[in-house]
Amino acid sequence: MAISDYLKDLRSKVGHQLLQVPSVAAIVRDENNRILLQKTYSDVWSLPAGAIELGETPAQAIIREAREETNLIVRPLRIVGVFGGENGFRHTYSNGDAVEYTVILFECETVGGELGKRDDETVELRYFSPEEMPTLPINYPRELFLQPAEKTYFEWNEKWLEELK
């Protein structure tokens, strides 16, 4: 896991304590509607993704992260979904650092660059058809990968309103 100077400084103050980290991820498709995934140093397939740095907008962050991890230049087209919470978005790294990600998932188009590794986080890059994608560490709804999203997904439960009444 690459870590920003901001998070390094914060970790020096709070140790391994659980931190909420605003993040972005990208669905990048090729001309055959296949989804680009990266295999990481921990032998896990994931979407190009990472934390939003101080001063960045989410759109700037996804452009930077995609470039760092895939060497592609992408343009965010729409927000596909917003995800978070303790179920599926909490992780403790091997060094003991605990995080809970809030992820803004973008549908992106490639506008430049040439696919290739640029950082030490990425071991392999490959496009997968939505039906053949390996299991991702974050349990995004599968329908988001079948075709470009028409509306934004977010977890919702009517009981959350009822609890306030």
Sequence and secondary structure as in RCSB ss.txt:
>XXXX:A:sequence
MAISDYLKDLRSKVGHQLLQVPSVAAIVRDENNRILLQKTYSDVWSLPAGAIELGETPAQAIIREAREETNLIVR
PLRIVGVFGGENGFRHTYSNGDAVEYTVILFECETVGGELGKRDDETVELRYFSPEEMPTLPINYPRELFLQPAE
KTYFEWNEKWLEELK
>XXXX:A:secstr
    HHHHHHHHHHTT  EEEEEEEEEEB TTS EEEEEETTS EE SEEE  TT  HHHHHHHHHHHHHSEEEE
EEEEEEEE SHHHHEEE TTS EEEEEEEEEEEEEEEE     STTEEEEEEE TTT    SS   THHHHS  S
S EE   THHHHTT 
